[in-house]
Amino acid sequence: MADPAQAADTGLEQLLEWRRAHLQQGLRERIRVLRRPPQGSGPDARAADRDHVHQLRTGLRRLRSMAEAFPRHWHGPSARCLQRLASAAGGVRDLDVLLEALHEQRRSLAGRERKRLKRLIERLETSRAQGRRQLSKRLDTLPDLLLAAPLPDQSPHPNGAGSPSALHRTALPLLRASLIRQLAVLRLHPGWGHGDRPRPGSPQEREQHELRKAFKRFRYQLELLEALEPDLRDRLLLLKGTQDSLGQLQDLVIWRSLLKRQLKGRFSRQLPELSARWRRQADAARSSWLDLRRQWLEPATGLEAWQRWLLELEIPAGQ
């Protein structure tokens, strides 16, 4: 009779390899494109380049989440290597998000503020181009393990013992334990605060950002079970919505830091209408987050309910 611990270890290793091969297949194409300078200068070309950067960063983060959650079962690139590469893409992505927001706001501004915003956008575009060139150089020195094509036996057969559903069944005890552990990390996280608004630059503001990253890690781990059952999609959408709500607040923090380096004088004095709009946006994002915060901390709908769901989760033998 097979040892249950050994079976779970083997199933998880194979599932991680299957997931890694799937993610790296998409990443290789992104890397191939981003190793070259952006192709074209029109709106469509810029949008395509922004999407490649975004998808590269997201794919790297998914790989890193597996490397950090299951270091004993992970045989891909190290979490540190993935973090360094994702950080290089992250600087470009942060500028992309800011520039997209500024372009949208500029259309409805007028007079002196519109001209100031135009000059600011031009400076940020220059910074983005510099970051994009640095990213291309960084991608030229990637480890072979990140670019290597998966071996034939790393791709499970759809209906055999190495199929994703079979791997889910054998790996479930370890996946469940890891997810419950991450739920505990979420519940004990200081980023929940007490419902008050963090002061700019305060430890509470940074902790709130770390809470967002903890939600993201939980979501990426849960994606390992996305072939599991019908309601998993709804759960992933809730996690994505929570991540986006906290992300809107964090975007404003990042934008404030980036603009502070670019503008001479206070942001609210240089661009008063834009500053007022972003304050209203921050208020709306804050209200959305407080509603989600209440839902997650309520025992009937939040983290405790998710733990009960995980404890009862089973994969039918026919899946």
Secondary structure, DSSP 8 states (H G I E B T S, - for coil): ---HHHHHHHHHHHHHHHHHHHHHHHHHHHHHHHTS--S-SSHHHHHHHHHHHHHHHHHHHHHHHHHHH-TTT--SS-HHHHHHHHHHHHHHHHHHHHHHHHHHHHTT--HHHHHHHHHHHHHHHHHHHHHHHHHHHHHTT--HHHH----GGGS--SSSTTSHHHHHHHHHHHHHHHHHHHHHHHHT-GGGTTSS---TT-HHHHHHHHHHHHHHHHHHHHGGGTTS-TTHHHHHHHHHHHHHHHHHHHHHHHHHHHHHHH-SS-HHHHSHHHHHHHHHHHHHHHHHHHHHHHHHHSTTTSHHHHHHHHHH----TT-
